[in-house]
Amino acid sequence: MPTRDLMRSAFVGSAAEAIRRNVGFWIDIRNAVAHRHLPAVDATVIPWAQAGLLAFEETIEQEFGSEYGLGNSLSVPLQLSGFRDPGVLASQKKLQSGLPIDVQALLADARSVPAEILNDPRYMMRVAFVPYVPSSGRNADSVAHFFRPGEVPSELDEALERYVVLQKLTGTSANLRATEVVAEVERRSGYKFNTNMHAEAARRLGVRPLRGVQNQTLKIEYAEHVTAFNQFAYTQAWVDFLVESLSDLESFEEITGKPARSLASRTATVGAEPS
């Protein structure tokens, strides 16, 4: 019996539509993608994979009993670092943009389903990460609670239906070139400041890697490494931080490696009439 017909026989009725659609998604992936386009689709299909795994677990327990469940034997990795890193996101987009048009259309269609199906965790699993500081304050940076689909406390479920809270960085996005940063810092600080000083300051303040180390984003609130161009873009918060950090002669030399020179003296020299 074809897989789709078998699925329709096993999961009957409107209550199981989300499961049928999830399995149908994997049938389409098998037919259109197989192993030809990995890892370009890996990150994209994770929500459907999680949902399918949970639905399979639920079905096993319903049909054969909880003693046959796999939950206690499964190890599910949770990868939180890197997904918002500009370099990682740029790499993912580049990989996915190289997929055939029919595969891109398939992935787009998978999200173009009725809202009630999209919100059903048996079709696509979306995780809400709600961190809080543990009472001991010693053993963990944060603690996360995970709930089975259908077991989310009503007050939390109500809130998640209305909005999802994501931690957002303060300041504007990284859209300033180094030359723009240099000009603004020089104007506001009153000291001569060039691109070499800026690069040295960024390294000493931990915003850029040290010489000889591969370029990467270190402090996204101040700078992002744009992988495609192998350059850094900077935020307004970085400009403000630099101006404050270079506010006196001692700190200026410590951060840039060069003694501070007043712009006023340079202007006077340039504007002086020949004798």
Secondary structure by P-SEA (a helix, b strand, c coil): ccaaaaaaaacccccaaaaaaaaaaaaaaaacccccccccccccaaaaaaaaaaaaaaaaaaaccccccccccbbbbbbccccccaaaaaaaaaaaaaccaaaaaaaaaaaccccccccccccbbbbbbbbbbccccccccbbbbbbccccccaaaaaaaaccccccccccccccccaaaaaaaaaaaacccccaaaaaaaaaaacccccccccccccccccbbbcccccbbbbcaaaaaaaaaaaccaaaaaaacccccccaaaaaaaaacccc
